[in-house]
Amino acid sequence: MKRLRLPRSPKVLVGLVIEFCFLILTVIGPWVAPYNPSYNGFLQNLPPSSKHWLGTTALGEDIFSQLLNGARATIVVAVVAGLVATLIAVVVGVSAGYLGGRADDGLSMLSNVFLAIPGLPLLIVLDSYLPQADRSNSLILGLVIALTGWAWGARVLRAQTMSLRNRDFVEASRIIGESRTRIMAVEIAPNLLPILASSLLFTILYSIGAYVTLAYIGLTSTSVWNWGTMMFWAQANNAPLVNQWWWFVPPGVCIALVGAGLALINFGIDEFINPRLREAGLTSKVLRRSGLSRQVRLGVTPVLRATSSPRRISRALQAGAQR
C-alpha cells in the first residue's frame, strides 16, 4: 500500500498555507477580535496604530475587528455555495453525459439557460425576493449563490462523462446488471474527482466575488459583517476620496489572497490531470540531475522528448514520482 505523499510543488504549498491561514481566521476570528466590530466609541478616522492596528472608521469603529469578524461570513457563504453548486453540477452533468437522449437534451438546455443569463443580474433578482431576515443568513445566501454558479461545472462534467461512458469498465458494469445510478456514482464519479476538485475551487472563488459584490452594493444585511460590507461603508463615507486607505485596502487584500491561494492549488490539480503535464512538475534540479533539457518556449507546454534516452527519461519520471 502506497503511503500518502504530501504535495511538494511550491505553488500548491503556498496556496495550501494561504487557505489554511484563512480557515483558521474563519474559526477563531470573532473570538480574537480586540473589540466589538459595531462599537463606535473610539475617535473617528484614526490611522493605524498600536491600539487600532488598522485604524478606525468615520463612526469610530475598529477596522481590524471588522476584518476578523467579516472573514467568517465571507468564507462560510463561499464554501456553502461552492459545495452546493458542485453537487448540483455533478448530478446534472454526470446524468446528462451518461443517460444521453432526451435526458441529455433537457439537462443540457437547462445548463445553457443558466450559462446564457448573466450571473450578477440573476443573483440580484433572486436576492431581492428574499425576506429581510434571510439576507443575514449565511446558509440562505450560499444556496442562492449556488443556483447561479453550477452550470459551467455541469457542462465540463458532462463532456468528461461522455468520454467515460463507453470505456471497458463501464461496459463491464452494465453487462453484469448494475443499475444506472450505481454506475454513475461508483464507476464514473470517482474518475472525475480531479475535475470536481478544480470545479469546486473556482466555484468557491466565484462565490466569494458574488457575495462581496452583493454586500458592496448594499443588498445584504449590514448587521452581519463581511469584507463586502466593509467596502460598502468605506465607499459610503468617501474613504477613497479622503485617502483613508486603511478602511478599504485590507478587505480587498484579503479577497485577493484567498483568490490567489485557490488559483495556486488549482495549478497543482491541473498538473495532475493534464496529460501534457505528466512530467508532474519536475523541477529544474531534477531535470539537470537526469541529464534532460528544459528549454521552454512561450506558449508551449514542456514534455519529455522522445529523443532522450530511455534511461534518462526513466530517471526523470522516478524522481518526479518521489516528489
N, C-alpha and C positions, 0 to 999 in steps of 0.2 A: 504494500500500500504506500503510495507516494505521500510524503509529508507536504503540508501546506507551505508554499513559498510566498513570502511577503513580496510585494512589488518593489523593484529597485529602480525603476525609471524615475529620474529626478522630477519630471513633470507630474507623475502620479503621486509621488511622495509629497510634493509641495501642495498639490490640490487636496490630498487627504488631511494634511496638517491644517490647512486653512478651514476646511469644513469641520474638522474636529473641534477647532477653537470656537467656531460659531455655534456648534452643537452644545458645547459646554456653556457658552454665553446664553443660549436659549433656556437652558435648565436653571442656571443659578443667577441670571441677570437681575430679575426683580428682587432677589434676596440680597444681593451685594450692592445694590444701588444705594448711594450715600443718603439720598433724600427722596421724599415723595415727588414723583415727576410733575404732579399738578400743584405742588405747594409754591405759592407766588409771594413769599415773604422776604425774598432777598432783594438786593439792589438790582436795578434794571440795567440790561445791556453791558454787563461786566465782561471783559475779555478773559481768556483762560488764565487761571491762577492756581495756586496750591490748594485753595479751598474749593474752587469750582474748576475742575480740570478742563472743561470745555466752555466755561463762561456761563452766562445766564441769558434768558430771553428778554424781550421787551416787557414782559409781565413779571419778571423776576423769578423765573423757574430755572432749575438746574438742568442744563442741557445733557450733561453726562448721565444723569439719572434717567432722562427721557430716552437716551440712546440704549441704555441697558434694558429698560423695560420694553422698548419697541422691538428688540430682537426677537422676543418670544412670539408675539403675534405675527410678525413678518414670516419667520421660519415655519411656524406651525401651519399657517394658511398655505404656504407654498408646498410643504410636504403633503398635507392632506389633499390638495388639488392635484399634485403630481401623482400620488398613489391611485386616486380615484380615476383620473384621466387615463393612466396607464392600464388600469383594469378594464375600463371601457374599450380602450384601443385593442387589448388582447382579445376580448370577446368578439368584437366586431371584425377585426382584421383576420384573426385565425378562422373564424366561422365563414367569412366571405371567401377566403382563399381556399379552404378545404371543401366546402359544400358545393361551390360553383352554381351555375344555373341561375334560377330566379332569386335564390337567396343571395348570391353574389351580386346580382344586378341591384337588388333593393338595398343591401348594406352599402354597396359602393356609391349608389346615388345619395344615400344619407351622409356618407363621408364627404362627398363632393359638395353637398349643400353647405355643410359646416365649414368646409375649406373656402367656399366662394364668399360667404358672408364675412365681412371684416370683423375681426375678433373684438376689438375695443368697443365699437358701437353696439355690438350684440351684448357685450358684457354690461355696458351702461344701461341698456334697456332692461336686461334681466335684474340688475341691481335696483332699478327704480321701482320694481314691483315688490321688493322685499319690505316687510314692516320695519319700522324704525328700530325696534328691539333686535331684529335679526341682523342688522347692519353692524352690530358689535359682537356677533357670534362668529368666532374664527372657523368653526366647523361648517356653518351655513355658507360663509363666503368662500371657503375652499371648495365646496360642492358646486357653487355657481361658477367659479372659475374653471373647474374641471369640465363643465359642459361645453366650454369654448376651446379647450386645448387638447382634445383627444383625437381629432380627425387625422392629423398628419401622421401620428404614430400608427393609426389603424391602416393607412394606405401602405406604409412601409412593411408592416407585418403581413398584410395581405399578399404583397409581392413575394416575400420570403416564403410564406406558406405554400404558395402556388409552385415554388421551386422544390418543395419538400414532399408534396402530397403523392408524387409518383415514384418516390425512392423505394428501394427494395424493402427496407424495414417497415415502411408504412404499408406496402402491399402485403407483406407477411402478416401484419396485424389484422389487415382487412380480411385476408383469406381464412384465418383461424377464427373469425367471427367476433372480433372485438367491436364494441359499439363506436359510433362516430365520436361521441363525447369523450370516451376514454382515449381514442386515438389522438384527438386534438389536445387533450390535457396531458397525456403521459408520453406520447411518441413525438408530437410535433413541438409543443410548447417548450420543453427543455432545450431543444436545439435553437431556440430563439432567445435564450437568456442574455447573451451579449448585446443583441439588438434591443431587448427590453431594457437593459440597464442604461444604454445610451439614450433611449427614448425617455426614460424616467428622469435622467439628469436634465435634459433640455426642457422637459415639461415643468420641472421644478423651477428652472430658470425663467421660463415664460410666466409661471405663476407669480414669482416674486415681482416681475415687472408689471403684471396686470394688477396685483394687489396694491403696489406702491402707487401706480397711476390712479386707481380709484380713490385712494386716500389723498393724493396730491390735489385732485380736482374737487375734493370735498364730498364724495359720495359715500364714505364710510363714517361710522360714528367717531366723533372726536373724543369720546370718553375712553377709547382704547388707544393706547399709544403704540404707534409703529413708525417705521422710518419715513413712510409717505406722509403721515400726519405731521411729523416734524418739519418736513419741507413745505407742507401746506401753510403752517403758521409762520414759517420764515418768509415765504412769499407774500402772505397777507400783511405782514408787518414791514415789508420792503427791506428785508435784511440784505439782499444783494446790492441794493442801491446805496445803502449806508455802510457797505463793506464789513458787515458782521459775518465774516466767513465761518466763524466757529459754530454758527447756527445751522447752516445747510450743507457744509462740506463733509462733516463726519458721517451723517447718514448716507450721503452719496458715495463716500469711500467704502463704507460697509457693503452697500449693494454691489459695487464694482468688485470687491474682494470675493464675495460669495459667488458671483458670476464667473470670475476668473478661476476659482477653485473647481467649480463644476466643469468648466471647459477643459482644464488640465486633466482631470480624471477621465473625461471623455476621450482625450487624445490617447491615453493608455488603453482604453477599451477598443479604440479604432485600430491600434497596433495589433490587438489580439484577433479581431475578426476580419481584418482586411487581408486577403490572400497575397497582395503585393507587398505587405509589410511583414512577411514571415521571418525576416531576419530578427524579428521580435525586439527591436530597439537595440541592436548591437551597438555598443559604444565604440568610439574610435580606438580606444585602448585595446579592446578585444579584437578588432579587425586588424590592427597593426601586429598584434601577437600572432594572429593566424596567417599573416602574410597577404591579406586581401586589401585591395584599394578601395577607398571611399571618396571618390570624386563625384559629387552630386551636382547635376546641372539644375538650374532653376526650372521648376515645373515638372521634374522627372522624379518619380519615386525610386529610391535606392533599392536594388535587389541584388542577390548573389549571382554573379555572372557564371555562365556555363564554361567559360574559358579557363576559369580557375581549376586547379587540380582537385580531384575528389577528396583527397586527404585534407587539403586546406579548407574546403567547404565543410567537411565533417567536423573539423576542429572548431570552426566558427559557430556552427549550429549547436555543438555541445556546450560551448561557452555561453551562448545565448540562453540555452535551456537551463543552465545552472543559475542564471540570474533570476 
